[in-house]
Every structure is written in C-alpha cells, then in structure tokens.
Amino acid sequence: MSDKPPRFLSVKQVADELAVTPAQVYTLLKSGEMPAIQVGPKRVWRIERVKLEEYIEQQYAATRAAVAAGDVADEEGED
C-alpha cells in the first residue's frame, strides 16, 4: 500500500480542504473557475490535487492584488 496521497479528490474532500460547503465547490466547478473532470456513467466530479493547489495559489495572488488595491470586503457569514 502506498503512502502517496490520492491524485483525485471528491467534491466533499475539496470542500473540507477549503472549509466551504460542497455547494460552493459545485459553483466553482460549474463556472470553470476550478478545473475538474467528470468520470464514469454517473459523471461524478473529481478534482486533481495539483489543480486544487494551483487554484489556491491563484486565490492567494488575487487576494494580494485586491488588498494592494484596497478592494477587500469585510467577511460575512464567518463562524
């Protein structure tokens, strides 16, 4: 058995990683903002771990740019 992390993640796993709801992940997938594939006859979504990491890095860059431009909002709905 390999200790290597899985290449692909489910929507629930990605939601857990990002601390968001699965519905929010589906929105990202359907908009194309987060790259993913659909597999099998049920066409379940799978997100490649490396694509998730790239998405996170892009969000950090976008946030840095927004902060530098003074274009950040107060967070709503945070626990």
C-alpha positions in Angstrom: 0.0 0.0 0.0 1.3 3.4 -0.9 1.5 6.4 1.4 1.2 8.7 -1.6 -1.9 11.0 -1.3 -4.6 10.3 -3.9 -4.3 12.1 -7.2 -8.0 13.0 -7.4 -10.3 14.3 -4.7 -14.1 14.3 -4.4 -16.2 17.4 -4.1 -16.6 16.7 -0.3 -12.9 16.3 0.1 -12.2 19.6 -1.6 -15.0 21.3 0.4 -13.3 20.1 3.6 -9.9 21.3 2.4 -11.3 24.7 1.6 -13.6 24.9 4.7 -16.6 25.6 2.4 -19.8 23.7 1.5 -20.0 21.2 -1.3 -22.5 23.6 -3.0 -19.8 26.3 -3.1 -17.4 23.8 -4.7 -20.0 22.8 -7.3 -20.4 26.5 -8.2 -16.6 26.8 -8.8 -16.7 23.6 -10.9 -19.7 24.6 -13.0 -18.3 28.1 -13.6 -15.0 26.6 -14.7 -13.1 28.6 -12.1 -11.8 25.4 -10.6 -10.6 22.8 -13.2 -12.1 19.3 -12.8 -13.3 16.3 -14.7 -16.4 14.2 -14.6 -15.9 10.5 -14.7 -17.9 7.3 -15.0 -21.5 6.8 -16.1 -22.8 8.9 -13.2 -20.4 11.7 -14.2 -19.1 12.4 -10.7 -16.8 15.3 -10.3 -13.1 14.7 -9.5 -10.6 17.4 -8.8 -6.9 16.7 -9.3 -4.9 17.6 -6.2 -2.4 19.6 -8.2 -5.3 21.6 -9.8 -6.7 22.3 -6.3 -3.2 23.6 -5.2 -3.0 25.8 -8.3 -6.4 27.2 -7.6 -5.4 28.0 -4.0 -2.3 29.8 -5.2 -4.3 31.8 -7.7 -6.7 32.8 -5.0 -3.8 34.0 -2.8 -2.5 36.1 -5.7 -5.9 37.5 -6.4 -6.3 38.4 -2.7 -2.9 40.0 -2.5 -3.8 42.2 -5.6 -7.2 43.1 -4.0 -5.6 44.0 -0.7 -3.0 46.1 -2.5 -5.8 47.9 -4.4 -7.8 48.4 -1.2 -10.6 46.4 -2.7 -11.4 43.9 0.1 -14.7 43.5 1.8 -15.5 42.5 5.3 -16.2 38.9 5.6 -19.8 37.9 6.1 -21.1 34.6 7.5 -17.9 33.5 9.1 -18.2 31.2 12.1 
